[in-house]
Amino acid sequence: MTKDELVKLAARCEAASGPDGELDREIAISVGHPRDYAADWGLRGHERPTAFPYTASIDAAMTLVGKDCLFHIKTLWANDQSGKACRASVDRYLTEGAIMWKENFLALADTPALALCAASLRATTTGEAK
């Protein structure tokens, strides 16, 4: 996926109001799974195969956080100006020689899993750590 596609996918995660199987499939594809990806979860009835539940599970969303990253999730007060219930931040640490710097990626969403998905997808839009 291109950088723009990842940013749009992150924005869709922030706009979602809850778990979304189609978003899960697109996230799975964005991290390198084949288009017909189906986790070992099998079929639900006669529906298409299901992807790993990134948008429903914090544990699944945590698998999107890069090895060179730290993350933080918190719930927000109901009167927060954003109107969203959760905030996630992913800090990506990059090094070049003796220089180290941090890039921070924030996301606001209705659930912790959606917020972490969005922040993690944004963090993958930067160059690889050296």
Residue pairs with C-beta under 8 A, 6 or more apart in sequence:
1 9
1 29
1 30
3 125
5 30
6 30
6 121
6 122
6 124
6 125
7 121
7 122
7 125
9 23
9 26
9 27
9 30
9 121
10 107
10 117
10 118
10 119
10 121
10 122
11 118
12 23
12 26
13 23
13 27
13 55
13 107
13 109
13 114
13 115
13 117
13 118
13 121
14 84
14 107
14 108
14 109
14 114
14 115
14 118
16 23
16 55
16 109
16 110
16 114
17 110
18 55
18 56
18 110
18 111
18 114
19 53
19 55
19 56
19 111
19 113
20 55
21 50
21 51
23 54
23 55
23 117
24 50
24 51
24 52
24 53
24 54
24 55
24 56
25 37
25 51
27 51
27 54
27 55
27 64
27 117
27 121
28 37
28 51
28 52
28 54
29 35
29 37
30 121
30 124
31 64
31 124
33 51
36 49
37 49
37 51
38 48
38 49
38 50
38 51
39 49
39 50
39 51
39 52
41 50
41 52
41 53
42 49
42 50
43 49
43 50
44 50
52 60
52 63
53 60
54 60
54 61
54 63
54 64
54 113
54 117
55 61
55 111
55 113
55 114
55 117
56 113
57 113
58 73
58 112
58 113
58 116
60 113
61 112
61 113
61 114
61 116
61 117
61 120
62 71
62 116
64 116
64 117
64 120
64 121
64 124
65 71
65 90
65 116
65 120
65 123
66 90
66 92
66 120
66 123
66 124
68 92
68 93
68 94
68 129
69 90
69 91
69 92
69 93
69 120
69 123
70 90
70 91
70 93
71 88
71 89
71 90
71 91
71 116
71 119
71 120
72 88
72 89
72 91
73 86
73 87
73 88
73 89
73 112
73 115
73 116
74 86
74 87
75 85
75 86
75 87
75 112
76 82
76 84
76 85
76 86
76 87
76 108
78 85
82 108
84 108
84 109
84 110
84 115
85 109
85 110
85 111
86 108
86 109
86 110
86 111
86 112
86 114
86 115
87 106
87 107
87 108
87 115
88 106
88 107
88 109
88 112
88 115
88 116
88 118
88 119
88 120
89 104
89 105
89 106
89 107
89 119
90 104
90 105
90 116
90 119
90 120
90 122
90 123
91 102
91 103
91 104
91 105
92 102
92 103
92 104
92 105
92 123
92 126
92 129
93 100
93 101
93 102
93 129
94 100
94 101
94 102
94 103
94 126
94 127
94 129
94 130
95 101
95 129
95 130
96 130
103 123
103 126
105 119
105 120
105 122
105 123
106 119
107 114
107 115
107 116
107 117
107 118
107 119
107 122
108 115
109 115
109 117
109 118
